[in-house]
Amino acid sequence: MSIAEEVPFSYLLQHSRDTLQKLEGSRGRRLRLVRRDGEDLILESAGRAEADEQAFTIVTRIIEVMLDTDESILVQAFPQIFPWMRFLPAEEAREFIAEFIATARASAELGNMAPVAAVIAAWKATAEVHADPELLRALTAPLDEADYGPVPEPPAG
């Protein structure tokens, strides 16, 4: 998401009317509120946020119907969006697509897109393992049957 205009959070607090004018005049109808003591915030109208949520829900449902109708379209399309999928075995690529769609639909219903990012990050990490033969071998090698005893408590602090 590209935010064309940034304003300090303190500017909003001190000049709220000017900030709202900047918001209404901004290209994307969004402002990034830059904070020194925390994560930046995005300021946008409720109508814009609701329209984005509705669009995401509709797109998610379209993709879901496509998966039910002809899975091969998505199997071909997703690696163009996520190039790292090329390192996933075919069955795991299909699992990623299904999990992505299910999570996107549930996230759209809740209005919280954070779980989608988590699914993408987890599957990307899986692809990284498959891309490194040495790491894949180390992580998939059978464990020995030795019992190394209880794991000690980590030190406090």
C-alpha positions as CSV (number, residue, x, y, z in Angstrom):
1,M,0.0,0.0,0.0
2,S,1.5,3.3,-1.1
3,I,0.9,6.2,1.2
4,A,1.7,9.4,-0.6
5,E,1.6,11.8,2.3
6,E,3.1,11.6,5.8
7,V,2.5,13.9,8.7
8,P,3.9,13.7,12.2
9,F,1.3,12.4,14.8
10,S,1.9,15.6,16.8
11,Y,0.8,17.6,13.8
12,L,-2.6,15.8,13.9
13,L,-2.9,16.7,17.6
14,Q,-1.9,20.3,17.1
15,H,-3.5,21.0,13.7
16,S,-6.4,18.6,13.3
17,R,-8.3,20.7,10.8
18,D,-5.2,21.1,8.6
19,T,-4.5,17.4,8.8
20,L,-8.1,16.5,7.7
21,Q,-7.7,18.8,4.8
22,K,-4.5,17.1,3.8
23,L,-6.3,13.7,4.1
24,E,-9.1,14.9,1.9
25,G,-6.6,16.3,-0.7
26,S,-4.3,13.3,-0.6
27,R,-4.1,11.1,-3.7
28,G,-5.0,7.9,-1.9
29,R,-7.2,9.5,0.7
30,R,-4.8,8.1,3.3
31,L,-2.2,9.7,5.5
32,R,0.6,8.0,7.4
33,L,0.9,9.4,10.9
34,V,4.5,9.1,11.8
35,R,5.1,8.4,15.5
36,R,8.4,8.6,17.3
37,D,7.4,6.3,20.2
38,G,5.5,3.6,18.4
39,E,4.3,2.1,15.1
40,D,3.1,4.6,12.5
41,L,-0.7,4.8,12.0
42,I,-2.8,5.2,8.9
43,L,-5.6,7.7,8.9
44,E,-8.4,7.2,6.4
45,S,-12.1,7.7,6.2
46,A,-14.4,5.0,7.5
47,G,-16.0,4.8,4.1
48,R,-12.6,4.1,2.5
49,A,-11.7,1.4,5.0
50,E,-15.1,-0.3,4.6
51,A,-14.8,-0.2,0.8
52,D,-11.3,-1.8,1.0
53,E,-12.7,-4.5,3.4
54,Q,-15.6,-5.2,1.0
55,A,-13.3,-5.4,-2.0
56,F,-10.9,-7.8,-0.2
57,T,-13.9,-10.0,0.8
58,I,-15.1,-10.1,-2.8
59,V,-11.7,-10.9,-4.3
60,T,-11.2,-13.6,-1.7
61,R,-14.5,-15.2,-2.6
62,I,-13.7,-15.0,-6.3
63,I,-10.4,-16.8,-5.7
64,E,-12.2,-19.4,-3.6
65,V,-14.7,-20.1,-6.4
66,M,-11.8,-20.3,-8.9
67,L,-10.1,-22.9,-6.6
68,D,-13.3,-24.9,-6.5
69,T,-13.9,-24.6,-10.3
70,D,-10.4,-25.0,-11.8
71,E,-7.5,-25.4,-9.3
72,S,-5.0,-25.4,-12.2
73,I,-5.5,-21.6,-12.8
74,L,-4.5,-20.8,-9.3
75,V,-1.6,-23.3,-9.3
76,Q,-0.3,-21.4,-12.3
77,A,-1.1,-17.9,-11.0
78,F,0.2,-18.0,-7.4
79,P,3.9,-18.6,-8.3
80,Q,3.7,-15.4,-10.4
81,I,2.6,-13.5,-7.3
82,F,4.8,-15.5,-4.9
83,P,7.9,-16.5,-6.9
84,W,9.4,-18.4,-3.9
85,M,6.6,-21.0,-4.3
86,R,8.7,-22.6,-7.0
87,F,10.7,-24.2,-4.2
88,L,7.7,-25.8,-2.6
89,P,6.9,-29.4,-3.6
90,A,3.6,-29.5,-5.7
91,E,1.5,-30.9,-2.8
92,E,2.8,-28.2,-0.4
93,A,2.1,-25.5,-3.0
94,R,-1.5,-26.6,-3.2
95,E,-1.6,-26.6,0.7
96,F,-0.3,-23.0,0.7
97,I,-3.0,-21.9,-1.8
98,A,-5.8,-23.5,0.2
99,E,-4.5,-22.1,3.5
100,F,-4.0,-18.7,2.0
101,I,-7.6,-18.6,0.6
102,A,-9.2,-20.0,3.8
103,T,-7.2,-17.5,6.0
104,A,-8.0,-14.6,3.6
105,R,-11.7,-15.3,3.8
106,A,-11.7,-15.6,7.5
107,S,-9.6,-12.5,7.9
108,A,-11.9,-10.5,5.6
109,E,-14.9,-11.5,7.7
110,L,-13.1,-10.2,10.8
111,G,-11.7,-7.2,9.1
112,N,-8.2,-8.1,10.2
113,M,-5.7,-8.9,7.5
114,A,-2.8,-9.7,9.9
115,P,-3.3,-13.5,9.7
116,V,-2.9,-13.4,5.9
117,A,0.6,-11.9,6.3
118,A,1.4,-14.6,8.9
119,V,0.4,-17.4,6.5
120,I,2.5,-15.9,3.8
121,A,5.6,-15.5,6.1
122,A,5.3,-19.1,7.3
123,W,5.0,-20.6,3.9
124,K,7.9,-18.4,2.6
125,A,10.0,-19.8,5.4
126,T,9.0,-23.3,4.3
127,A,10.1,-22.5,0.8
128,E,13.4,-21.2,2.1
129,V,14.0,-24.5,3.7
130,H,13.2,-26.4,0.5
131,A,15.5,-24.1,-1.4
132,D,18.5,-25.0,0.7
133,P,19.3,-28.8,0.2
134,E,21.6,-28.8,3.2
135,L,19.1,-27.2,5.5
136,L,16.3,-29.4,4.2
137,R,18.4,-32.5,4.9
138,A,19.3,-31.4,8.4
139,L,15.6,-30.6,9.3
140,T,14.2,-33.8,7.8
141,A,16.8,-36.3,8.9
142,P,15.4,-38.9,11.4
143,L,16.2,-38.1,15.0
144,D,18.3,-40.6,17.0
145,E,16.5,-42.4,19.8
146,A,18.9,-41.1,22.5
147,D,17.3,-39.5,25.6
148,Y,19.4,-36.4,26.5
149,G,17.4,-35.8,29.7
150,P,15.4,-32.9,30.8
151,V,15.9,-29.5,29.3
152,P,17.2,-27.0,31.8
153,E,15.2,-23.9,32.6
154,P,16.5,-20.9,30.6
155,P,18.2,-18.2,32.8
156,A,15.8,-15.4,33.9
157,G,16.2,-12.0,32.3
